Amino acid sequence: MRMPRRGLVIQARTRWLLVGLALLFSLVLLMYLLECAPQTDGSGSLPGVVGESMGKEYYQALLQEQEEHYQNRATSLKRQIAQLKQELQEMSDKLKSLQEKKSPKVNGMNYQGTKEQTSNDLLEFLHSQIDKAEVSVGAKLPSEYGVIPFESFTSMKVFQLEMGLTRHPEEKPVRKDKRDELVEVIEAGLEVINNPDEEDGQDEDGGVGDRQLYSENDFIEGYYRTERDKGTQYELFYKKMDGMEYRHVTLFRPFGPLMKVKSETVDISRSIINIIVPLAGRTEAFAQFMQNFRDVCIHQDKRVHLTVVYFGQDGLSEVKSILESVARETDFHNYTLVSLNEEFNRGRGLDMGARAWEKGEVLMFFCDVDVYFTAEFLNSCRLNAEPGKKVFYPVVFSLYNPAIVYANQDMPPPVEQQLVHKKDSGFWRDFGFGMTCQYRTDFLTVGGFDLEVKGWGGEDVHLYRKYLHGELMVIRTPVPGLFHLWHEKHCADELTPEQYRMCIQSKAMNEASHSHLGMLVFRDEIEAHLRKQAYRTNSEAVG
């Protein structure tokens, strides 16, 4: 094979370049040797004893000079290495100090430690990350889309909003780094609880032997969210099997080591929830709701009050009968029935239910008759709402039309068996803000609902935006114990264009999953294909 002409030229130039470099190196070496050679006097005397001694002294002095030069250079390098080691050790010590017992605190509390630590740029940066993040106080946001929602998790599963086409609403963490992250966070929370600091307010007089220690089995649930320019916030809850006291730990990872924000004991044993349900008609759905209420609230939780706000007269007697029947059978009398002889308005109903309470402060759960909840959700409601500090906006898992989901069965299974987090069974209703837990004083302070909104939808978004524009923190996360049961929707002609669009959108989203809707859309094509396959099979059998 002939080498291209251009390649020959380049090869020749490279060869001449190497030769030139070799000659240049030889010339430099010759000049160096001449420069270093011993100088002779102008008499031109022949070498002898004197010349030899002068040559030896010269070379000894030259060697000594070179040795001193290298010793000085080595000493300088050693000094630089020592300085770097010292700086590295200081950085390591300061990072470790974040996890030590005297670690600095945030949110207006006095920073602990020496002046050198607090003035260090690294510590200042890490603390500024916590100060800038929405950890202890809410941030004013422009709209409902500005909230960074939490994702919830247990020791086994993660409940996530953003699924795309590959992820699932409920799944085990597949990536090892995510599993390791959650395990590390749970263990860090246990370390904070089992080895409390003085500022945690725990009684350490009894010593470790008398203190109740927590383990991984006591972890109940957690929430996490990441602000991309600040860090990741973790809210962790632990509880002993036989107790009602929860331990709440907040951790924050400011793109570095976990930093403890606070550790506190949360006692919810006396926390009453006023469940407010607006209703008009729908008596069969209300009977089903009361069955769930009986099982969860009366038999298990036992710390609730029910307020039903009924619109109109049709069906009012049946609702009274259902409430009285439950009261007789369970000896439950903590309920209020408010009757309004007017057109249904969800915002007005919830507002009237909130104002009907006359016993001071109370935690309220705004609920709908089609919502199914568990006892665990009620505790989540108590843990994530705090008067004057935060309100809880859980994301409901909305179930699809069971007639489509279970079309291959003779009839859909009981409701309790439909409560699963699967792609084809439902979806996280992240565009809905109707289910919320908040304290009565916060609701009244923010101004309640916009009562000018008539008919379906919109009132919940207005209230949600009020909180976003205020100082309270909004906790937004999917929760596994809150379901919206499917029911047929009717979008009335009287709705405004915006309300009608929202109603149709909700109706479409509630019907079935993407794949099931696709099967319905292409049903005729599928049936035609099956007929062709059957005809071909029969023809081959006859032939």
Disulfide bonds with the S-S distance in Angstrom:
Cys381-Cys437 2.10
Cys491-Cys503 2.10
